[in-house]
Amino acid sequence: MISYNKALKIIKKSKISFKSEKIRSESSVGRICSKNIYSPYNYPAANNTAFDGFAINSKETFNLKKNKSKKFKILKTIAAGDNPNIKKIKKFSAVEVMTGALIIKPFNTVIPIEKVIFYPSKKKPQYIILDKKIKKNEHIRFLGSDYKKGDKVINKGQLIEPKHILAFKTLGINKVLVKKIPKIIFYSTGNEISNKKNIPSWKVRNSNSYYLKSYLKNFPISFEEKRILRDNDKKKFFKEIKKNLKNNTDIIVTSGAVSAGKFDFIPSEIKKFKPINFFKGSLIRPGKPILFAKLKKHKVFFGLPGNPISSAACFRFFVYPFIRYSLGMNNEKYIQAKLIQKYVKNRNITRFIKGYILHNSKGYSEFKVLKGQESFRISPFTKSNAWGLFKDKKSIFNKGDLISCFNA
């Protein structure tokens, strides 16, 4: 039985290299970016106004004072989307501009509409009157001030989110290169597993497949659940694995039948395929019987424990990291939170603890270990908002110790 860190190293070493495909940018939410994406254009594409008002040349106001005002002739009105070109612009001219309208030379500053004095009247204005020096570049959005041509928009390995679609479409990025969607095939195992609503006390409702499917709902994964394999289905299991090694399945996942009991047939059957990389069991709780095997260059197998919480923990801390490694994703972010109560565990075991992240009055994150850490208890899991990772080589964790916390 190996440590969690050693198991992670084997999994990382066994990652699959997924190919990429080019798709329309508006359809890329939830996909993983295959290479850095850069802006093909400047944004804004030209200087434009941030307010409704009047554009003038600030140099023409340098000598203006209360007792030395000047009339600036209104040439035209330019709205966002209008061609701003004007053939002849005489000195002491002004242009009415709507928000987003382009600012062309010699105009270089904007006076908000609220501060403008009109002549001869507001109803029939022909001029605006200025009686003070106006600074250059007031209320102007400058060419390339948000994105310059060649600026990075998103990194390789990033999950594309709706906010990125806004940027793509604004910047004229119509197609993006993303990782192809991995395909997971899932099998529940055991005579006790049932999909029925009403069951006798010796049966167990199938829940693991529903949890995994819902966990991956907003992730770029194709998840397909297959039939439940019973305790006497060794031959069927072998045939299913063999079939999946020949089709487009990338990751095969099972729950149950991986421990050391009479009907735990999966480890011996998987060994028949002569895996490239393999481990059976890890020094963790919950989920100690976890099994991993790389069966071919682009095929892997995960055998999760049948216990729902053990299965959830192993998926979260083994299968999920493997998917991220294989898709070339950025390192997962986690929160460092202070433990609010003492916790003691076996020194050699890595514990995945159901807990709750709180924020104290000073704004610091704190982690509360919930009662009922036994792997059969589902109730604390529903109340948790995080997994706390309590590493091996340490048995006593005192109040105030920093704990790495991951989304539940």
C-alpha positions as CSV (number, residue, x, y, z in Angstrom):
1,M,0.0,0.0,0.0
2,I,1.5,3.3,-1.0
3,S,1.2,6.9,0.2
4,Y,-1.2,9.4,-1.3
5,N,1.7,11.5,-2.7
6,K,3.2,8.4,-4.3
7,A,-0.1,7.5,-5.8
8,L,-0.5,11.0,-7.2
9,K,2.9,10.7,-8.8
10,I,1.9,7.5,-10.6
11,I,-1.3,9.1,-11.7
12,K,0.5,12.2,-13.1
13,K,3.0,10.0,-14.8
14,S,0.2,8.0,-16.4
15,K,-1.7,11.0,-17.8
16,I,-3.3,10.8,-21.2
17,S,-2.5,13.2,-24.0
18,F,-5.8,14.4,-25.4
19,K,-5.9,15.9,-28.9
20,S,-7.3,19.3,-29.7
21,E,-10.0,20.6,-32.0
22,K,-10.9,24.0,-33.3
23,I,-14.5,25.2,-32.5
24,R,-16.5,28.3,-32.6
25,S,-15.7,30.6,-29.7
26,E,-19.3,31.0,-28.7
27,S,-19.6,27.3,-28.2
28,S,-16.5,26.9,-26.1
29,V,-17.8,27.5,-22.5
30,G,-16.7,24.6,-20.3
31,R,-13.9,23.5,-22.6
32,I,-10.2,23.6,-21.9
33,C,-8.0,26.0,-23.9
34,S,-5.3,24.2,-25.8
35,K,-3.0,27.1,-26.3
36,N,-2.6,30.7,-25.3
37,I,-5.1,33.0,-27.0
38,Y,-4.0,36.5,-27.9
39,S,-6.0,39.5,-29.0
40,P,-5.9,40.0,-32.8
41,Y,-6.9,43.7,-32.5
42,N,-6.6,46.7,-30.3
43,Y,-9.5,47.3,-28.0
44,P,-10.9,50.0,-28.0
45,A,-10.1,50.1,-31.8
46,A,-9.8,53.9,-31.6
47,N,-10.0,56.7,-29.1
48,N,-13.7,57.2,-28.1
49,T,-15.6,59.1,-25.6
50,A,-16.7,57.8,-22.2
51,F,-19.5,60.4,-21.8
52,D,-22.0,62.3,-23.8
53,G,-20.6,65.8,-24.3
54,F,-18.5,68.0,-26.6
55,A,-15.1,67.2,-28.0
56,I,-12.6,70.1,-28.4
57,N,-8.9,70.7,-28.8
58,S,-7.6,71.4,-25.3
59,K,-4.7,73.6,-26.7
60,E,-7.3,76.2,-27.7
61,T,-8.3,76.7,-24.0
62,F,-4.9,77.5,-22.6
63,N,-5.5,81.3,-22.3
64,L,-9.2,81.2,-21.3
65,K,-10.4,82.7,-18.0
66,K,-13.6,83.9,-16.5
67,N,-13.2,87.3,-18.0
68,K,-11.7,85.9,-21.2
69,S,-14.2,83.4,-22.6
70,K,-14.4,82.0,-26.1
71,K,-17.2,80.6,-28.3
72,F,-16.5,77.2,-30.0
73,K,-18.7,76.5,-33.0
74,I,-20.6,73.2,-33.0
75,L,-19.9,71.5,-36.3
76,K,-22.0,68.3,-36.0
77,T,-23.2,65.5,-33.8
78,I,-21.4,62.1,-33.8
79,A,-22.9,59.1,-32.2
80,A,-21.4,55.7,-31.5
81,G,-21.1,53.9,-34.8
82,D,-21.0,57.1,-36.9
83,N,-18.2,57.8,-39.3
84,P,-16.3,60.6,-37.4
85,N,-14.5,62.2,-40.4
86,I,-15.0,65.9,-41.0
87,K,-13.4,67.5,-44.1
88,K,-12.5,70.9,-42.6
89,I,-12.1,71.7,-39.0
90,K,-11.4,75.3,-38.2
91,K,-9.9,76.7,-35.0
92,F,-12.3,76.9,-32.0
93,S,-14.6,74.2,-33.2
94,A,-16.5,71.6,-31.2
95,V,-18.2,68.4,-32.0
96,E,-21.1,67.0,-30.0
97,V,-20.3,63.3,-29.1
98,M,-22.4,60.6,-27.7
99,T,-20.9,57.9,-25.5
100,G,-18.7,55.6,-27.6
101,A,-18.3,58.0,-30.5
102,L,-14.8,58.1,-32.0
103,I,-12.6,61.1,-31.2
104,I,-10.5,62.3,-34.1
105,K,-7.7,64.9,-34.3
106,P,-7.4,67.7,-33.5
107,F,-10.0,67.0,-30.8
108,N,-8.3,65.5,-27.7
109,T,-10.6,66.0,-24.7
110,V,-14.3,65.8,-23.9
111,I,-16.5,68.2,-21.8
112,P,-19.5,66.3,-20.2
113,I,-22.8,67.6,-21.4
114,E,-23.8,68.7,-17.8
115,K,-20.9,71.2,-17.7
116,V,-21.6,72.9,-21.1
117,I,-22.9,76.4,-21.6
118,F,-24.7,76.9,-24.9
119,Y,-25.0,80.0,-27.1
120,P,-27.3,81.6,-28.1
121,S,-29.6,79.1,-26.2
122,K,-29.8,75.6,-25.1
123,K,-32.8,74.9,-27.4
124,K,-31.0,76.3,-30.5
125,P,-27.3,75.9,-29.8
126,Q,-24.8,77.1,-32.4
127,Y,-21.8,77.4,-30.1
128,I,-20.6,76.3,-26.6
129,I,-18.9,78.9,-24.4
130,L,-15.7,78.1,-22.5
131,D,-14.1,80.3,-19.9
132,K,-11.4,78.1,-18.4
133,K,-8.5,75.9,-19.4
134,I,-9.5,72.3,-20.1
135,K,-7.1,69.4,-19.6
136,K,-6.1,67.1,-22.4
137,N,-7.5,63.6,-22.5
138,E,-10.5,64.1,-20.3
139,H,-13.2,61.4,-20.5
140,I,-11.6,59.5,-23.3
141,R,-11.2,55.8,-23.7
142,F,-7.9,55.3,-25.5
143,L,-7.0,53.0,-28.4
144,G,-5.7,49.7,-27.0
145,S,-6.1,50.8,-23.4
146,D,-8.0,47.5,-22.5
147,Y,-6.3,45.1,-24.9
148,K,-3.4,45.9,-27.3
149,K,-3.0,43.7,-30.3
150,G,-1.0,40.7,-29.1
151,D,-2.1,40.9,-25.5
152,K,-2.9,37.5,-23.9
153,V,-6.7,36.9,-23.4
154,I,-6.6,33.4,-21.8
155,N,-3.9,30.9,-20.9
156,K,-3.4,27.5,-22.2
157,G,-5.0,25.0,-19.7
158,Q,-7.7,27.4,-18.5
159,L,-11.3,26.5,-18.3
160,I,-13.2,28.7,-20.7
161,E,-16.0,30.6,-18.8
162,P,-18.8,32.9,-20.0
163,K,-16.6,36.0,-19.2
164,H,-14.1,34.7,-21.7
165,I,-16.9,34.5,-24.4
166,L,-17.5,38.2,-23.8
167,A,-13.8,38.9,-24.5
168,F,-13.6,36.6,-27.5
169,K,-16.6,38.2,-29.3
170,T,-15.6,41.7,-28.4
171,L,-12.1,41.1,-29.8
172,G,-13.2,39.3,-32.9
173,I,-11.9,35.9,-31.9
174,N,-14.3,33.6,-33.7
175,K,-12.6,30.2,-33.3
176,V,-10.5,28.7,-30.5
177,L,-8.4,25.6,-30.1
178,V,-9.7,23.4,-27.2
179,K,-9.0,19.9,-25.8
180,K,-11.3,17.2,-27.1
181,I,-13.8,16.0,-24.6
182,P,-12.6,12.9,-22.6
183,K,-15.0,10.0,-22.4
184,I,-15.7,8.2,-19.1
185,I,-17.5,4.8,-18.9
186,F,-18.8,3.9,-15.4
187,Y,-19.9,0.6,-13.9
188,S,-21.4,0.0,-10.4
189,T,-20.7,-3.4,-9.0
190,G,-22.4,-5.6,-6.4
191,N,-25.4,-7.8,-5.8
192,E,-26.6,-5.3,-3.3
193,I,-26.8,-2.3,-5.7
194,S,-30.3,-1.4,-6.9
195,N,-31.8,1.3,-9.1
196,K,-35.3,0.8,-7.6
197,K,-36.9,3.3,-5.3
198,N,-38.3,0.8,-2.8
199,I,-35.8,-1.7,-1.7
200,P,-35.5,-4.4,1.1
201,S,-33.0,-3.7,3.9
202,W,-30.4,-6.0,2.4
203,K,-30.1,-3.9,-0.8
204,V,-28.4,-0.5,-1.3
205,R,-29.7,2.3,-3.7
206,N,-27.3,3.2,-6.5
207,S,-26.0,6.6,-5.7
208,N,-22.3,6.7,-6.8
209,S,-23.0,7.0,-10.5
210,Y,-25.5,9.9,-9.9
211,Y,-23.0,11.8,-7.8
212,L,-20.1,11.4,-10.3
213,K,-22.4,12.4,-13.2
214,S,-23.6,15.5,-11.4
215,Y,-20.1,16.5,-10.2
216,L,-18.9,16.4,-13.8
217,K,-22.0,18.2,-15.2
218,N,-20.2,21.6,-15.6
219,F,-16.9,20.0,-16.7
220,P,-15.8,19.0,-20.2
221,I,-16.4,15.3,-19.7
222,S,-18.6,12.8,-21.5
223,F,-20.0,10.5,-18.8
224,E,-21.8,7.3,-19.6
225,E,-23.2,4.8,-17.1
226,K,-23.3,1.2,-18.0
227,R,-25.2,-1.8,-16.5
228,I,-24.6,-2.8,-12.9
229,L,-22.1,-5.7,-12.7
230,R,-23.0,-8.4,-10.2
231,D,-20.7,-10.4,-7.9
232,N,-20.6,-13.3,-10.3
233,D,-20.0,-11.2,-13.4
234,K,-16.2,-11.7,-13.7
235,K,-16.5,-12.8,-17.3
236,K,-18.8,-10.0,-18.2
237,F,-16.4,-7.5,-16.5
238,F,-13.4,-8.8,-18.5
239,K,-15.4,-8.6,-21.7
240,E,-16.5,-5.0,-20.9
241,I,-12.9,-3.9,-20.2
242,K,-11.7,-5.6,-23.4
243,K,-14.4,-3.9,-25.4
244,N,-13.6,-0.4,-23.9
245,L,-9.9,-0.9,-24.8
246,K,-10.9,-1.0,-28.5
247,N,-13.4,1.8,-28.6
248,N,-13.1,5.6,-28.0
249,T,-13.4,5.3,-24.2
250,D,-10.6,7.2,-22.3
251,I,-11.3,6.4,-18.7
252,I,-13.0,3.4,-17.2
253,V,-14.3,3.8,-13.6
254,T,-16.0,1.3,-11.4
255,S,-17.3,1.5,-7.8
256,G,-17.1,-1.5,-5.5
257,A,-15.4,-5.0,-5.7
258,V,-11.8,-3.6,-5.2
259,S,-11.2,-4.6,-1.5
260,A,-10.0,-8.0,-0.4
261,G,-13.3,-9.9,0.1
262,K,-14.5,-13.0,-1.6
263,F,-16.5,-11.1,-4.3
264,D,-13.9,-8.4,-4.9
265,F,-12.9,-9.6,-8.3
266,I,-11.7,-6.4,-10.0
267,P,-8.0,-6.4,-8.9
268,S,-7.3,-9.9,-10.2
269,E,-9.2,-9.3,-13.5
270,I,-7.4,-6.0,-14.2
271,K,-4.0,-7.6,-13.7
272,K,-4.9,-10.0,-16.6
273,F,-4.5,-6.9,-18.9
274,K,-0.9,-6.5,-17.8
275,P,-1.2,-2.8,-16.9
276,I,1.7,-0.4,-17.6
277,N,1.3,1.4,-14.3
278,F,-0.6,0.0,-11.4
279,F,-1.3,0.4,-7.7
280,K,-3.8,-1.2,-5.4
281,G,-4.6,0.6,-2.1
282,S,-3.4,3.8,-0.7
283,L,-2.7,5.0,2.8
284,I,-5.8,7.3,2.9
285,R,-9.1,7.5,4.6
286,P,-11.7,7.3,3.4
287,G,-11.1,5.2,0.3
288,K,-8.1,3.0,1.2
289,P,-8.9,0.2,-1.4
290,I,-8.6,2.5,-4.4
291,L,-7.2,0.9,-7.5
292,F,-5.5,2.5,-10.5
293,A,-4.2,1.0,-13.7
294,K,-2.9,2.3,-17.0
295,L,-4.0,-0.3,-19.5
296,K,-2.8,1.1,-22.8
297,K,-1.1,4.3,-24.0
298,H,-4.4,6.2,-24.0
299,K,-6.6,4.1,-21.6
300,V,-6.8,4.1,-17.8
301,F,-8.9,2.4,-15.2
302,F,-9.9,3.6,-11.7
303,G,-11.5,1.1,-9.3
304,L,-13.3,3.2,-6.6
305,P,-14.6,1.7,-3.3
306,G,-18.3,1.0,-3.2
307,N,-19.0,3.0,-0.1
308,P,-20.5,6.3,-1.3
309,I,-18.3,8.7,0.7
310,S,-15.2,6.6,0.0
311,S,-16.1,6.7,-3.7
312,A,-16.7,10.4,-3.6
313,A,-13.4,11.1,-1.9
314,C,-11.4,8.9,-4.2
315,F,-13.0,10.5,-7.3
316,R,-12.2,14.0,-5.9
317,F,-8.6,13.3,-5.0
318,F,-7.6,10.7,-7.6
319,V,-9.8,10.7,-10.7
320,Y,-10.4,14.5,-10.8
321,P,-6.6,15.4,-10.6
322,F,-5.9,12.8,-13.3
323,I,-8.4,14.5,-15.6
324,R,-6.8,17.9,-14.9
325,Y,-3.3,16.5,-15.6
326,S,-4.5,14.9,-18.8
327,L,-6.2,18.1,-20.1
328,G,-3.1,20.2,-19.3
329,M,-5.1,22.3,-16.9
330,N,-3.5,24.8,-14.5
331,N,-2.9,23.7,-11.0
332,E,-6.1,23.5,-8.9
333,K,-6.6,26.4,-6.6
334,Y,-7.2,25.7,-2.9
335,I,-7.7,27.7,0.2
336,Q,-5.4,27.7,3.2
337,A,-7.6,27.9,6.3
338,K,-6.8,27.9,10.0
339,L,-8.1,24.9,11.9
340,I,-10.5,26.0,14.6
341,Q,-10.2,22.8,16.7
342,K,-7.6,20.2,17.5
343,Y,-7.7,17.1,15.3
344,V,-5.8,13.8,15.8
345,K,-5.2,11.1,13.2
346,N,-2.9,8.1,12.4
347,R,0.5,9.5,11.5
348,N,0.9,7.4,8.4
349,I,-2.6,8.1,6.9
350,T,-3.6,11.0,4.7
351,R,-7.2,12.1,5.7
352,F,-9.8,13.7,3.5
353,I,-12.0,15.4,6.1
354,K,-15.5,16.7,5.5
355,G,-15.6,20.2,6.9
356,Y,-16.8,23.8,6.6
357,I,-14.9,26.9,5.7
358,L,-15.9,29.9,7.8
359,H,-14.7,33.5,7.7
360,N,-14.0,35.2,11.0
361,S,-14.5,38.8,12.0
362,K,-11.1,39.7,10.6
363,G,-11.8,38.1,7.3
364,Y,-9.5,35.1,7.7
365,S,-10.6,31.7,6.5
366,E,-11.1,29.0,9.1
367,F,-11.8,25.3,8.8
368,K,-14.2,23.4,11.0
369,V,-14.0,19.6,11.2
370,L,-17.6,18.3,11.1
371,K,-18.7,15.5,13.5
372,G,-19.2,12.1,11.9
373,Q,-16.1,11.4,9.8
374,E,-16.9,7.7,9.4
375,S,-17.1,6.8,5.7
376,F,-20.7,5.5,5.9
377,R,-22.0,8.9,7.1
378,I,-23.5,11.0,4.3
379,S,-25.1,13.7,6.5
380,P,-21.9,15.5,7.3
381,F,-21.0,15.5,3.6
382,T,-24.2,17.3,2.7
383,K,-23.4,20.0,5.4
384,S,-19.8,20.5,4.2
385,N,-18.5,23.0,1.8
386,A,-15.0,21.8,1.6
387,W,-12.6,18.8,2.0
388,G,-9.7,19.4,4.3
389,L,-6.5,17.6,3.3
390,F,-4.7,16.4,6.5
391,K,-1.4,15.2,5.2
392,D,0.6,12.1,6.4
393,K,3.7,12.2,8.6
394,K,1.8,14.2,11.2
395,S,-0.7,13.0,13.7
396,I,-1.7,16.0,15.8
397,F,-3.1,19.1,14.2
398,N,-3.6,22.0,16.6
399,K,-6.0,24.9,16.6
400,G,-4.6,27.5,14.2
401,D,-2.7,25.1,12.0
402,L,-3.1,25.9,8.3
403,I,-5.1,23.2,6.3
404,S,-5.3,22.9,2.5
405,C,-9.0,23.0,1.7
406,F,-10.6,21.9,-1.6
407,N,-14.1,22.5,-2.9
408,A,-16.5,19.7,-2.0
